[in-house]
Amino acid sequence: MSATRILCGQVLVVSLVALAAIWAATQWTAWWLGYQLQLGEPWVQVAGMPLYPPPAFFLWWYQFDA
């Protein structure tokens, strides 16, 4: 196995972990704010729960940070 394959796999894992963390922060923030209409439209509804796109966390942070 070449060193390049190991490096690509590690980059993929770290990227997926970072994406999952940002998405979890987005969903937790939406839940904490009670899924208010000011948050915007969710991507989809899964089992009655709205799912927002991961970068929405940063948009909300910029928009609502006083």
N, CA, C and O atoms as a GROMACS GRO file, in nm:
protein
  264
    1MET      N    1   0.085  -0.117   0.000
    1MET     CA    2   0.000   0.000   0.000
    1MET      C    3   0.089   0.124   0.000
    1MET      O    4   0.182   0.135   0.080
    2SER      N    5   0.060   0.216  -0.090
    2SER     CA    6   0.143   0.336  -0.099
    2SER      C    7   0.104   0.437   0.009
    2SER      O    8  -0.006   0.434   0.063
    3ALA      N    9   0.195   0.523   0.038
    3ALA     CA   10   0.170   0.626   0.140
    3ALA      C   11   0.060   0.722   0.096
    3ALA      O   12  -0.009   0.779   0.180
    4THR      N   13   0.045   0.740  -0.032
    4THR     CA   14  -0.057   0.831  -0.082
    4THR      C   15  -0.197   0.783  -0.048
    4THR      O   16  -0.282   0.864  -0.012
    5ARG      N   17  -0.222   0.655  -0.058
    5ARG     CA   18  -0.355   0.602  -0.025
    5ARG      C   19  -0.387   0.620   0.123
    5ARG      O   20  -0.500   0.653   0.158
    6ILE      N   21  -0.290   0.601   0.209
    6ILE     CA   22  -0.312   0.619   0.352
    6ILE      C   23  -0.347   0.764   0.380
    6ILE      O   24  -0.439   0.792   0.457
    7LEU      N   25  -0.274   0.857   0.319
    7LEU     CA   26  -0.297   0.998   0.340
    7LEU      C   27  -0.436   1.039   0.292
    7LEU      O   28  -0.505   1.114   0.360
    8CYS      N   29  -0.477   0.990   0.177
    8CYS     CA   30  -0.610   1.023   0.124
    8CYS      C   31  -0.719   0.971   0.217
    8CYS      O   32  -0.819   1.039   0.239
    9GLY      N   33  -0.702   0.853   0.269
    9GLY     CA   34  -0.800   0.798   0.362
    9GLY      C   35  -0.810   0.880   0.488
    9GLY      O   36  -0.920   0.903   0.539
   10GLN      N   37  -0.698   0.925   0.540
   10GLN     CA   38  -0.698   1.007   0.660
   10GLN      C   39  -0.765   1.141   0.635
   10GLN      O   40  -0.841   1.190   0.719
   11VAL      N   41  -0.737   1.200   0.522
   11VAL     CA   42  -0.800   1.327   0.486
   11VAL      C   43  -0.952   1.310   0.475
   11VAL      O   44  -1.027   1.395   0.521
   12LEU      N   45  -0.994   1.202   0.416
   12LEU     CA   46  -1.137   1.175   0.403
   12LEU      C   47  -1.204   1.159   0.540
   12LEU      O   48  -1.311   1.214   0.565
   13VAL      N   49  -1.141   1.083   0.628
   13VAL     CA   50  -1.198   1.062   0.762
   13VAL      C   51  -1.207   1.193   0.839
   13VAL      O   52  -1.309   1.221   0.901
   14VAL      N   53  -1.102   1.272   0.836
   14VAL     CA   54  -1.102   1.400   0.909
   14VAL      C   55  -1.207   1.494   0.850
   14VAL      O   56  -1.275   1.564   0.924
   15SER      N   57  -1.221   1.495   0.719
   15SER     CA   58  -1.322   1.580   0.655
   15SER      C   59  -1.463   1.537   0.695
   15SER      O   60  -1.547   1.622   0.723
   16LEU      N   61  -1.488   1.408   0.698
   16LEU     CA   62  -1.620   1.359   0.738
   16LEU      C   63  -1.651   1.390   0.885
   16LEU      O   64  -1.764   1.423   0.919
   17VAL      N   65  -1.550   1.378   0.971
   17VAL     CA   66  -1.569   1.411   1.112
   17VAL      C   67  -1.599   1.560   1.128
   17VAL      O   68  -1.687   1.597   1.206
   18ALA      N   69  -1.528   1.646   1.055
   18ALA     CA   70  -1.552   1.789   1.062
   18ALA      C   71  -1.692   1.824   1.011
   18ALA      O   72  -1.761   1.905   1.071
   19LEU      N   73  -1.733   1.761   0.901
   19LEU     CA   74  -1.867   1.784   0.847
   19LEU      C   75  -1.974   1.739   0.946
   19LEU      O   76  -2.073   1.809   0.967
   20ALA      N   77  -1.955   1.624   1.007
   20ALA     CA   78  -2.051   1.574   1.106
   20ALA      C   79  -2.059   1.667   1.226
   20ALA      O   80  -2.168   1.689   1.279
   21ALA      N   81  -1.947   1.721   1.270
   21ALA     CA   82  -1.947   1.812   1.385
   21ALA      C   83  -2.020   1.942   1.352
   21ALA      O   84  -2.097   1.992   1.434
   22ILE      N   85  -1.996   1.996   1.233
   22ILE     CA   86  -2.065   2.119   1.193
   22ILE      C   87  -2.214   2.094   1.177
   22ILE      O   88  -2.295   2.177   1.217
   23TRP      N   89  -2.250   1.981   1.119
   23TRP     CA   90  -2.392   1.949   1.101
   23TRP      C   91  -2.459   1.927   1.236
   23TRP      O   92  -2.573   1.970   1.256
   24ALA      N   93  -2.391   1.862   1.329
   24ALA     CA   94  -2.447   1.844   1.463
   24ALA      C   95  -2.466   1.978   1.532
   24ALA      O   96  -2.567   1.999   1.599
   25ALA      N   97  -2.371   2.069   1.516
   25ALA     CA   98  -2.385   2.203   1.575
   25ALA      C   99  -2.503   2.276   1.515
   25ALA      O  100  -2.576   2.346   1.586
   26THR      N  101  -2.523   2.261   1.385
   26THR     CA  102  -2.636   2.326   1.318
   26THR      C  103  -2.768   2.271   1.371
   26THR      O  104  -2.858   2.348   1.404
   27GLN      N  105  -2.780   2.139   1.379
   27GLN     CA  106  -2.905   2.078   1.426
   27GLN      C  107  -2.930   2.110   1.574
   27GLN      O  108  -3.044   2.135   1.613
   28TRP      N  109  -2.826   2.109   1.654
   28TRP     CA  110  -2.842   2.140   1.797
   28TRP      C  111  -2.888   2.285   1.814
   28TRP      O  112  -2.974   2.314   1.897
   29THR      N  113  -2.829   2.376   1.736
   29THR     CA  114  -2.867   2.517   1.744
   29THR      C  115  -3.012   2.536   1.701
   29THR      O  116  -3.087   2.609   1.765
   30ALA      N  117  -3.052   2.470   1.593
   30ALA     CA  118  -3.191   2.480   1.548
   30ALA      C  119  -3.286   2.425   1.654
   30ALA      O  120  -3.392   2.483   1.679
   31TRP      N  121  -3.249   2.314   1.715
   31TRP     CA  122  -3.333   2.256   1.820
   31TRP      C  123  -3.341   2.351   1.939
   31TRP      O  124  -3.449   2.372   1.994
   32TRP      N  125  -3.226   2.408   1.979
   32TRP     CA  126  -3.221   2.497   2.095
   32TRP      C  127  -3.306   2.622   2.072
   32TRP      O  128  -3.365   2.675   2.166
   33LEU      N  129  -3.312   2.668   1.946
   33LEU     CA  130  -3.391   2.786   1.912
   33LEU      C  131  -3.536   2.751   1.877
   33LEU      O  132  -3.613   2.838   1.837
   34GLY      N  133  -3.571   2.626   1.890
   34GLY     CA  134  -3.709   2.584   1.869
   34GLY      C  135  -3.753   2.583   1.724
   34GLY      O  136  -3.872   2.598   1.695
   35TYR      N  137  -3.659   2.564   1.632
   35TYR     CA  138  -3.690   2.559   1.487
   35TYR      C  139  -3.775   2.679   1.445
   35TYR      O  140  -3.873   2.663   1.373
   36GLN      N  141  -3.737   2.798   1.489
   36GLN     CA  142  -3.811   2.920   1.457
   36GLN      C  143  -3.810   2.948   1.308
   36GLN      O  144  -3.720   2.905   1.236
   37LEU      N  145  -3.911   3.020   1.262
   37LEU     CA  146  -3.921   3.054   1.120
   37LEU      C  147  -3.806   3.144   1.074
   37LEU      O  148  -3.770   3.142   0.956
   38GLN      N  149  -3.748   3.222   1.165
   38GLN     CA  150  -3.639   3.311   1.129
   38GLN      C  151  -3.513   3.235   1.084
   38GLN      O  152  -3.425   3.293   1.021
   39LEU      N  153  -3.505   3.107   1.116
   39LEU     CA  154  -3.389   3.027   1.075
   39LEU      C  155  -3.391   2.996   0.926
   39LEU      O  156  -3.289   2.959   0.869
   40GLY      N  157  -3.505   3.010   0.864
   40GLY     CA  158  -3.516   2.982   0.721
   40GLY      C  159  -3.575   2.844   0.696
   40GLY      O  160  -3.609   2.770   0.789
   41GLU      N  161  -3.584   2.813   0.570
   41GLU     CA  162  -3.640   2.684   0.530
   41GLU      C  163  -3.538   2.572   0.550
   41GLU      O  164  -3.421   2.588   0.514
   42PRO      N  165  -3.580   2.461   0.607
   42PRO     CA  166  -3.488   2.347   0.618
   42PRO      C  167  -3.471   2.280   0.481
   42PRO      O  168  -3.551   2.299   0.390
   43TRP      N  169  -3.363   2.201   0.472
   43TRP     CA  170  -3.341   2.124   0.350
   43TRP      C  171  -3.455   2.026   0.328
   43TRP      O  172  -3.521   2.028   0.224
   44VAL      N  173  -3.477   1.940   0.427
   44VAL     CA  174  -3.579   1.836   0.420
   44VAL      C  175  -3.638   1.813   0.558
   44VAL      O  176  -3.585   1.860   0.659
   45GLN      N  177  -3.747   1.741   0.562
   45GLN     CA  178  -3.809   1.696   0.686
   45GLN      C  179  -3.793   1.545   0.693
   45GLN      O  180  -3.836   1.473   0.603
   46VAL      N  181  -3.731   1.496   0.801
   46VAL     CA  182  -3.712   1.353   0.820
   46VAL      C  183  -3.781   1.316   0.950
   46VAL      O  184  -3.742   1.362   1.057
   47ALA      N  185  -3.883   1.232   0.940
   47ALA     CA  186  -3.960   1.188   1.057
   47ALA      C  187  -4.013   1.309   1.135
   47ALA      O  188  -4.014   1.308   1.258
   48GLY      N  189  -4.058   1.411   1.062
   48GLY     CA  190  -4.114   1.529   1.126
   48GLY      C  191  -4.011   1.626   1.182
   48GLY      O  192  -4.048   1.728   1.241
   49MET      N  193  -3.884   1.595   1.165
   49MET     CA  194  -3.778   1.683   1.216
   49MET      C  195  -3.710   1.753   1.100
   49MET      O  196  -3.662   1.687   1.007
   50PRO      N  197  -3.704   1.886   1.102
   50PRO     CA  198  -3.639   1.957   0.991
   50PRO      C  199  -3.487   1.941   0.997
   50PRO      O  200  -3.427   1.950   1.104
   51LEU      N  201  -3.426   1.917   0.882
   51LEU     CA  202  -3.281   1.908   0.871
   51LEU      C  203  -3.231   2.030   0.794
   51LEU      O  204  -3.274   2.055   0.681
   52TYR      N  205  -3.140   2.104   0.855
   52TYR     CA  206  -3.082   2.222   0.794
   52TYR      C  207  -2.946   2.189   0.735
   52TYR      O  208  -2.880   2.097   0.782
   53PRO      N  209  -2.903   2.263   0.632
   53PRO     CA  210  -2.770   2.237   0.575
   53PRO      C  211  -2.661   2.275   0.674
   53PRO      O  212  -2.678   2.370   0.751
   54PRO      N  213  -2.549   2.204   0.674
   54PRO     CA  214  -2.443   2.231   0.771
   54PRO      C  215  -2.394   2.376   0.775
   54PRO      O  216  -2.372   2.428   0.885
   55PRO      N  217  -2.375   2.445   0.662
   55PRO     CA  218  -2.323   2.582   0.671
   55PRO      C  219  -2.422   2.681   0.731
   55PRO      O  220  -2.385   2.795   0.758
   56ALA      N  221  -2.546   2.641   0.752
   56ALA     CA  222  -2.644   2.732   0.810
   56ALA      C  223  -2.600   2.780   0.948
   56ALA      O  224  -2.633   2.891   0.988
   57PHE      N  225  -2.526   2.697   1.020
   57PHE     CA  226  -2.477   2.736   1.153
   57PHE      C  227  -2.396   2.865   1.144
   57PHE      O  228  -2.413   2.955   1.226
   58PHE      N  229  -2.307   2.873   1.046
   58PHE     CA  230  -2.224   2.992   1.031
   58PHE      C  231  -2.306   3.113   0.987
   58PHE      O  232  -2.279   3.225   1.030
   59LEU      N  233  -2.404   3.092   0.902
   59LEU     CA  234  -2.491   3.202   0.860
   59LEU      C  235  -2.571   3.255   0.978
   59LEU      O  236  -2.584   3.376   0.996
   60TRP      N  237  -2.625   3.165   1.060
   60TRP     CA  238  -2.700   3.208   1.178
   60TRP      C  239  -2.610   3.280   1.276
   60TRP      O  240  -2.650   3.380   1.336
   61TRP      N  241  -2.490   3.231   1.292
   61TRP     CA  242  -2.393   3.292   1.383
   61TRP      C  243  -2.367   3.436   1.340
   61TRP      O  244  -2.367   3.527   1.423
   62TYR      N  245  -2.345   3.458   1.213
   62TYR     CA  246  -2.320   3.593   1.162
   62TYR      C  247  -2.444   3.680   1.171
   62TYR      O  248  -2.435   3.797   1.209
   63GLN      N  249  -2.560   3.624   1.136
   63GLN     CA  250  -2.684   3.701   1.129
   63GLN      C  251  -2.740   3.737   1.266
   63GLN      O  252  -2.787   3.849   1.285
   64PHE      N  253  -2.735   3.645   1.362
   64PHE     CA  254  -2.803   3.665   1.489
   64PHE      C  255  -2.710   3.699   1.605
   64PHE      O  256  -2.758   3.727   1.715
   65ASP      N  257  -2.580   3.697   1.584
   65ASP     CA  258  -2.488   3.730   1.694
   65ASP      C  259  -2.498   3.880   1.722
   65ASP      O  260  -2.475   3.962   1.634
   66ALA      N  261  -2.533   3.912   1.846
   66ALA     CA  262  -2.554   4.053   1.881
   66ALA      C  263  -2.424   4.114   1.932
   66ALA      O  264  -2.421   4.231   1.968
   0.00000   0.00000   0.00000
